Every structure is written in structure tokens, then in C-alpha cells.
Amino acid sequence: MYPSTLTQLSRANPFNSPLFSLKEIEEPKQSLCTNGQSRNLAAAAIAEGDSCEFGSQKYLLLCGFGGIISCGTTHTALVPLDLVKCRMQVDPDKYKGIGKGFALTLKEDGARGLAKGWAPTFIGYSMQGLCKFGFYEMFKIFYSDLLGEENTYLWRTSLYLAASASAEFFADIALAPMEACKVRIQTQPGYANNLRQCAPKMYAEEGVWAFYKGVVPLWMRQIPYTMMKFACFERTVELLYKHVVPKPRADCTKSEQLVVTFTAGYIAGVFCAIVSHPADSVVSVLNKESGSTATQVLKKLGPRGVWKGLVARIIMIGTLTALQWFIYDSVKVYFRLPRPPPPEMPESLKKKLGLTE
């Protein structure tokens, strides 16, 4: 009996020869499942050169570690810009632009003032990165297994959106306490100079609620942001390799692949900033003013007020998202984790659509 896999490959090969012949051999039986679960996004076996199996516990843990490094370091590096952006949102009459915001901050607090809130930023966004990237990979595999191979390809954008939204729900719960501390330090001069002073003071004044009262507007900001971040990135990578990069991904060097990652990340970041900015403005004001609700803040800001600081956020989030994807993909390369290529239409679906013989 001819090996069925080899036969399919020969039919799909654009360079096949009319003189091609096959010898009859016994094909070993292979299971498409590992531990009872199928792998629809990549092969279950450990590919040559990879350090672990796609979707394994080691793979997910290292993806989470990559998220810690990518989110924690990038958000901390952009604390000065984030500080000015937050102050423009909560006090637009005083901080009327990025340049004036930096000038006033330097005049009032000195150069050290630009680093206010770095500790809660690093801790909070490291925890968020762990959940965001680790759970995204987990949910992507989980939903793919539910859909099956053909539906995974047909509904891949919806899969990216669902997986990223599910991951961000948990990531924001991890981020909320440190985000509340960060905003309080950055937007209330004299309240606290560091995390050690801020957290106990907030707890004494408002209890545990002080750290989680912003979680709902945080979901409003971060879930659309993350859905755009992952879905736009995944589809942009796919389009870049299809229409821009002059050779297949398999023929690109690791450095060339990382350049594509950075470019797709920046494009995704611009859209992320736009869709999440109104909620970001609400979160900033809400964490500054004790006793306020998201609805009250939204009415106070008005349609124009929620867009204050958008230019600063586009610069920050575009750079941030590009660097995060670049670092995350670099971590995968360093640890030799499986990096599946952009999805292609399954052979079974091609046959159903009459695209192959």
C-alpha cells in the first residue's frame, strides 16, 4: 500500500515530475493525538531544533516568562511618557501638551519625578504579561481543539479575538492593584512617593476595594486593546509574509522574521491605542478621585475629554506593542520554542472547495 501522506504531498507539490514513481512500502501507523488531545495549530511531536512540544506545560510556562519580560520591561521603560499622559488626562488645563507636560514635571519634581510609579508599573505589568501571553497561548490551543482543523482556519480571526479576550480578563485582575497604586502616585502630588508608602495608605483609607475599584474600566480598556493587539498582529504577520516579504517565512532568517514581528507589532499598536484610549482616560481619573464611579467620570470628561492625550498614547502604545512582540518572539527564539508559521488552508478544506485534485 502506498504511504498516503507521501501521496498527498506529491500531488500538492508544484515541482512534481511526470516520471515520478513510488515504491510500495509499509507505512507505520501514526497517532495524531498526544495524551488524548489533537493539535490543530501545529504538530504534536517535538520538531527538530525545538526544545519542547507545542502546547506542552513547558511551552506555556516559557511563553508566560516571555510575557513577563516583554511587558514588565517595556512598560517600565516608558514610565516618563506614561506619567505625562496620565497627568494630561486628569488635569488637562495644567498639562496642555506633551512638551509642556514634561517641562512642568521637570520643573516641579526634577528628573527623578519622571520615574514616579516605576515599581508598581514593573510588578503590575509583569504579572499582566505572564497571564496575557501565557493564557493566550493556552486559550488559542483550547479553542482550536474545540473548533477542529478546518474551522480553526476559517474562523481564525474570531479565535484570536476570543483567546486574547479570555486571557486579558485574568491578566487585568492581576494588574489592577498595582495600576491603582501607579496612577495614585503619578497623579496626586504629595500623596505618596513610592509603592511602600502608597499601598498601605490606600488600604487604610479605602480597604481592599481601593485596589480593585478600577478593574471594570480596566477590562473596558484592556480587553479591546488586547483583542486588537493579538488579532491585528496575527493577521498583519500573515499579510506581510503573503504580500510584502519577497520569500516564504521558512526561507527567512531569524533576524528577518523578528523584523516582520516588530513591524506587525507597531501597526497593531496604533490601532490598540485608538480603540482603548477612552477607557484609559476613565481609569486614570477614576484612580485619582476616590468615591467616583466610571459613569460619573465618563459624564464629567465628555465626548472630547476622553480623547485627551491620544497622540502621546499612540506614540507610547505603538512603540510599546512593537517592542513587546519583538521581545516575546526573541524569547521564543532563545529558548527554541515552537513558532508555527502563518496558517495555511488545510488539504481537506481545499478538496471540499475544489481547489485541489
Sequence and secondary structure as in RCSB ss.txt:
>XXXX:A:sequence
MYPSTLTQLSRANPFNSPLFSLKEIEEPKQSLCTNGQSRNLAAAAIAEGDSCEFGSQKYLLLCGFGGIISCGTTH
TALVPLDLVKCRMQVDPDKYKGIGKGFALTLKEDGARGLAKGWAPTFIGYSMQGLCKFGFYEMFKIFYSDLLGEE
NTYLWRTSLYLAASASAEFFADIALAPMEACKVRIQTQPGYANNLRQCAPKMYAEEGVWAFYKGVVPLWMRQIPY
TMMKFACFERTVELLYKHVVPKPRADCTKSEQLVVTFTAGYIAGVFCAIVSHPADSVVSVLNKESGSTATQVLKK
LGPRGVWKGLVARIIMIGTLTALQWFIYDSVKVYFRLPRPPPPEMPESLKKKLGLTE
>XXXX:A:secstr
   HHHHHHHHH TT  TT            SEETTEE SSS SS  TT SS TTSHHHHHHHHHHHHHHHHHHH
HHTHHHHHHHHHHHH TTT  SHHHHHHHHHHHH GGGGGTTHHHHHHHHHHHHHHHHHHHHHHHHHHHHHH HH
HHHHTHHHHHHHHHHHHHHHHHHHHHHHHHHHHHHHHSTTT SSHHHHHHHHHHHHTTHHHHTTHHHHHHHHHHH
HHHHHHHHHHHHHHIIIIISSS GGGS HHHHHHHHHHHHHHHHHHHHHHHHHHHHHHHHHHHSTT  HHHHHHH
HHHHHTTTTHHHHHHHHHHHHHHHHHHHHHHHHHTT     S    HHHHHHTTS  
